[in-house]
Amino acid sequence: MHSSDTRKKFDFNEFFAKVKKILLQIITHSKTKKIVLYTLLTVFAALMFFPFYWLLISALQRSEDLTTLPPNFFPLRITFNNFITVLQESKLLRYLANSLIVTSISVVCTLFVTILAAFALTKLKVPGRTIIIAIMLTLIILPSELLIVTNYSTIIQLGLQDNLAALILPFVGSVYYVLILRNSFLVSSDKIYAAARIDGASNWRYLWRVLVPQSKPTIIAIVLFNALASWNSFLWPMLVIKTDENKTLPFGLLTFVGDDDRMKIELTMAASLIALIPMLILFLTTRKFLIKAISRGGSKG
Amino acid sequence: MKNTKFEKFWDNIFPKIRPWLFLSPFILFVLVFSVYPVLRSISLAFMQDYNRLTGNYNGIGWGNFEGIFKSRDFKNAILNSSLYAVMVVPIGLVISLFFASLLNKRLKGTAIYQTAFFLPLVTSTVAIGFVWRFMFNGNYGVLNSILSIFGVDKIKWLEDSRYSLTTIVIYGIWSSIPFSTIVLLSAMQSINKKYYIIARMDNASSFQMFKKITLPMMMPTIIILMFLNLISSFKVFDELQVFFGGPGPYSNLYTIVWYIYEQMRTGIYGVGYAAAASIVLFVFVLSATLLLVLIRKVWLNRGKRLVRSKRNA
């Protein structure tokens, strides 16, 4: 009875007029406009970030607290036991080590091979250079899935099945990185090259002492992209790796899911969080570089 | 700079073959792992009933292509990829455009927001996919409990075949946003500020400025992103494995890449089908790329024509 009385007194027209007035003020007033922008940004950033938050709090809770309804948005009981259990009872450390080995060797080998090639294609006289570059430009359109069908049997023939080398070798000769490096090397003046050669510097010395330091931003970008691609690679390891000992992280994480759907959520979350940490560190330390590299690549197409 | 004896020898004796020494590791790897596979995949696609173990095959022809286009799973794959692309590409781009224009306001502290926005870029689908799988859980997932506030009944995101495509689409939009936003943001920042100053003098509203300046100037970038996202929608694989442990709850969510993967793993005759399917994928990517080049050309010409007509008038 009492509540219905208050509802009758509420004047909708007046309410809407007020809302309209406030909205108009918000749009015209620059300070409130700023507040609205910040609120929008915060809300959307929170939406994008939510899965990471959920990962963190799920990894920090006991399993019985994860299946409550409604779920705990702000966990009260926090435990670090999940991390200890995961590290002790699973092969997570092994997967982590494999991933680190594969990623670092892949980055070093790829950089070495592509830098040498890009140097030869910019500063040295290679007969048939235009043909080589034309072939390379055709190769970058090819989807990597076209290659895996045959690369799979090549790896078997080389006897590299279930070997970490199989995760590195097919990606060392990256046409894409050579083309990017070549673009960056072309910017470096040929006069410096001529001067260095006249001063008696060998090509080798010029390349590593002058050209490579000059192209540092490009090289860092390539290291980042290569590390990301190698770390997150999933389909290819699933094809060529057979035993548990040689799995890399993404593939290894799958072992946390049993045959049926009864996966241990808190352990899976803890393992996923550990798997994310190296790339998170890489991202946070090189954020500006990464964003710049992507925007440069994207706008050039 | 002093040269060692070895370096001098190197410089004098090998001027002719020197470039090839620099190039040879790269050429070796490209030949073995890129050029040969392309040729081999093309020839495998036309070898009928190729036996992986013996290497025998039953003549050259279109048999593999006929086979995959008759297969229910492959048709399903093309349908799914198209549906996925139709939903993820436009929705993802509109949201990214909105995000980019918010970030473009150059407010203080955007670095923190950028970090939150761009984090999905570096995370492996498998690791973050497990969180999504938990959030999508039909019984105690956070998504259903949020939806229940609005009176929506429990949805079996992962088990019900009617919702599984939506599940993948939601994840696809979330994961495509960071890349598109970064690219759009940089395109926005490279627009000459003069246009906006002049527009403001003419009392243009910010919506008018967005429609008449920002959007047309960014169209080339938007077109590129559309095609990049389109191509990646044919390649959905990781999230299927993580969410469903297979191509959807009732094998209803095949994608072309999943089909290729499955053909390679099953049976001794699958290789031919896998090769044929990868050729089809290549044809899709190639035609998308050609279309992109064409559209870009038309768009740029249109701009030139507009300028010319304005000048003449």
Interface residues (C-beta under 8 A of the other chain):
Chain A: K34 L37 Y38 L40 L41 T42 F44 A45 A46 M48 F49 P51 F52 W54 L55 S58 L66 T67 T68 L69 P70 P71 F112 V113 T114 L116 A117 F119 A120 L121 L124 K125 V126 I132 I135 M136 L139 I141 L142 P143 E145 L146 L147 I148 V149 T150 N151 Y152 S153 T154 L169 P170 F171 V172 G173 V175 V178 D199 G200 A201 S202 N203 W204 R205 L228 W231 N232 F234 L235 M238 L239 L249 P250 F251 L253 L254 F256 V257 I265 T268 M269 S272 L273 A275 L276 M279 L280 L282 F283 L284 R287 L290 I291 I294 S295 R296 G298 S299 G301
Chain B: M1 N3 E7 W10 D11 R18 P19 W20 F22 L23 P25 F26 I27 L28 F29 V30 V32 F33 S34 V35 Y36 P37 V38 R40 S41 L44 R52 F99 L102 L103 K105 L107 T110 A111 I112 Y113 Q114 T115 A116 F117 F118 L119 P120 L121 V122 T123 S124 T125 V126 A127 I128 F130 V131 W132 F134 M135 N139 Y140 V142 S145 W174 I177 P178 F179 I182 V183 L185 S186 A187 S190 P220 T221 I224 L225 I231 K235 F237 D238 Q241 V242 G245 I256 V257 I260 Y261 M264 R265 V271 A274 A275 S278 I279 L281 F282 V285 L286 T289
